[in-house]
Amino acid sequence: MIALSNQILRVALCACFLVAPLAAQGPRAPQEGIDVKVDYASARREIQRFEALINETVSTAFKAPFALSQKAKGAYLQGYGVTFSFLVNIHRALVSTPFGDVRRSEDVSPEQKKRRIEDLKEKLVRVMQDNGGSLHQLHRDETVTIIAFFEDRNFPDEENQNKTVVLSVLKKDLDELAGKNDRSGEFKQRMRIVEY
C-alpha cells in the first residue's frame, strides 16, 4: 500500500514538473486563438483611406520636386495589425532624366533635413491620433504602425545618411485618445517610436 501511494505521489510530481513549463510560457502568440472575423474588403478600403492621409501629409512636409520616391502602402495581418510603409528621398542631388543626369542647384543642410524629418514625424503622430480610429477592422490589441524610410542620396562621391523611423500604437490607445487634442502628450507617450 505504501509503495503504491509513493508511486502515485511520484507520478503526480512528474506531472506537475511537466505542466509547469507550459504554464510559465504565458499568453499565446497574437495570431493564435483569435476568432474575430475580419471583413478584408472593408479593411482594404480603410487602409486605402489611411494611405491617402499619409501621402498627403508627406507631400506637404516635402514639397521639393522628386522628394517622395514611394507612396505609402499598407497591409493587414490578423493578430498583429496594420503596417504602412513609405520611402522619402530627402535630397536628390543628382536626378536622372531621359536627357541625362541633372544636378540640383539648391543645397539642403543637415539641420534642415533633421527638421523636416522631425516635422513629418509630429504630423504622422497627429494623423494617427486623429484618424487611427477609422481602422474599424482592427482588434483592440492589434497595432497601427507607420514605417518611414528616409533616403538621403547625395552625389556619388558623398556618404549617404539614410534613416528609418517606426511609429507604432495599439488600437485600444487610438480608440481611447482619438481626436482628444488636450491629451496629445499622453498619446505620444503611449506610442512606440524607434529611429535608427
N, C-alpha and C positions, 0 to 999 in steps of 0.2 A: 504494500500500500504506500509506504514512504517512497519507494523507488518510483512508483507511478506518479505521485504528486511532484517529486523532483523533476521528473521528465516533463510533466505539464508546465511546470514553472520555467524550465529551460526553453521550451517551445514558445511560451508567452514572451519571455525576454528576447528571444531571437526575433520574433515578430515585431516587437517594439523597436528593436535596433534597425530592422529593415524598413519600417514605415517612417521612422524619424527623419531620414534624409529627404524623403518625398515631401513631408510636411514643412520642412525647413526651406524648401525651394521657393516658397512664397507664391504670389499670384502667377497665373499663367500668362504667356506672351499675349500681346494685344490681339493678334489675329485669331487666336484660339477661343472658341466658345462664344463668339459674338454672333447672335442670331438676328440682328437687326437687318431688316430688308432695306435695300438701297435702290432707289429709282435712278439708274445710271443715266437715263436721258435727261432727267431733271438736274442731276449732278453736273452733267456736261454743260447745260445751259448756265447754271450758276457759276461754274468755273470760267466759262467764256466771258460772262459779265465782269467777273473779278479780274480776268486777264486784261480787259479793256481799261479798267480803272488803273491798273498798274502801268500799262503802256502810256496812258495819258499823263500819269504822274511823272514817269521817267522822261517823256518828251518835253515837259515843262521845265524839268531840272537841267536837262542837257539840250539846249536849244541850238547848239552849233551844228552845222551840217555834218552828216555822217557819224553823229555821236552814238546813236542807238544801232548796234550791229545786229541784234536779235531780239525780237519781240518776246514778251512773256508767254510761257506755255505752262499749263497746269495739268496735274494728274491726280486722280483719287485712288488711294489704296485702302480698302476697307480694313479697319482695325488700327490704322495709323493716321490717316487724314489726307489733306490736300497739300501738295507741294507745287509752288510756282517758281520758275527759274527764268532768268534772262541774262543777256550779256550786253554790257555797255562799253564801248571803246571811248575812253575819256579824251584822248588826244591822238588823233591820227595825223601824225606829222607828214607822212608820205601816203598819198591816196592814189591807187591805181585806177586809171580811166582807160577807155578804149583808145585814147590818144597818147597814152604813156603815163608815167608817174608824175604826179603834181605835188610839189612841196607847198604845204600850207604856210602862209606868211605869219599868222598870229602864233604867239608863244603862250602857253599856259603854264604858270608857275606851279610848283608842287603844293604851295599853300592854297592856290585856287582849286586844284584838284581835290585836296583834302576837304575843303569847304563844300565843294559840290557833292562829294560822297556823303558827308555828314548831313547836308541839307536833304538829300534824297532819302537817306535813312530815316530822318524825322518825318518826312512826308509819307513814307511807306508805313511807318508805325501808325500814323494818323489814318491812312487808308484802311489798315487792318481794324483799327478801333471803330471807325465809322461804318465800315461795310462788311466786316467779317461775320456779322450775324446773318447776312444774306445767304450764307452757305448752309442751307437747311438740311441737307442730306448727311451732314456730319454728326456723329455721335458726340456727346459732351466730353468724352475722354480722348477724343481724337484731336489732332493739331492742325493748324494752318501755318504753313512755312513758306517764306519767300527767300529764295537764294539769288543773290545778285553777284554776278561775276563782273569785275571791273578790269578791263584790259587796258593797260597803258602802253600802247605800242608806239614807240618813238622812231627815230631814224635807225637804219640798220646797224650803225656802229655804237648806238647807245643802249644802256641796260633798260630792260622793261621793269615796270613797277606794278605788277598785277596784284589784285586783291579780291578776296571773297568775303561777302557779308551774308550771314544767315540770321533771319528774324523768324522766331517761332513762338506760338502761343496756343494754349489749349482752347478748345471751342467753348468750354464752360466759362472761361475768363472773358471771352468775347461776348458771350450772351449776358454776362453779369455787368460788364462795363461798357457795352456798346453805346456809343453816342454820348456818354457822360463826360463832357469836357472838363468838369471840375475834378474828375478822377483820372486824368490822363497820366499823371505821375505814377499813380498806383498801377495803372495798366502797363506802363513801360517796365515797372519793376517786376511784374509777373511774367514778362516776356523773357525768352532766352535769346540773347544777342551775341553772336560769335563773329569775330573778324580775324582773318588770317591772310 
